[in-house]
Amino acid sequence: MKIEFIEVTTQEQIDTLEKLACEIWTEHYTPIIGREQVEYMLNKYQTKDAIFSQIKDEGYRYFLIQSERQAKGYIAVLPKKESLFLSKYYVHISHRRKGIGRKALEFIEQLANDLKLKKIYLTVNKNNKTAITVYEKMGFRNTGPIVTDIGNGFVMDDYKMEKDI
């Protein structure tokens, strides 16, 4: 299966991304953080306007993960001084366990190398045991807890994970 990483630059791509985010987050995060927080976070971070603002104003780069002209997932990264923040790293449930996540990590590592950055880091919900296990298998190490107030009475109760490249 040929995997492509298409940088999100058009409104049509943002529309696709918003729909994909809604499907993935609702399926994956509802059992972990509940419907109310999922809806709040989708509205705050993954609407068309929010995605456009992150790209235009904050320096995020979003990529659709595609195969056979169909979006299978997406990633978002934010280059920092010496590291690459992996903000979003999602594969749709119907396409997991097919090597797409591994190909995406190779792509992310290449991006970091191209930008001459020394490490990649991400945050993962403390109760997202499956993802934590996958990240550890991919060479990330847990560097400790991080709690972020995201408003409306919600927090992201995460671990920060890093990988040297």
QUILINJO-V136144 format. One line per field, one symbol per residue. psi: psi as a letter, one per 40 degrees, with the letter a starting at -180 (. if undefined). A space follows every 10 residues. Layout:
psi = ???
This chain:
psi = hhhihhhhei dddddddddd dddddddddd ddeidddddd ddddefiddd dddddddeei hihhhihffh heaiihihha ceihhgdhgh hideeifeed dddddddddd ddddefieih iiihhdegdd dddddddeei iheiihhhhe ifeiihgiih iihi.
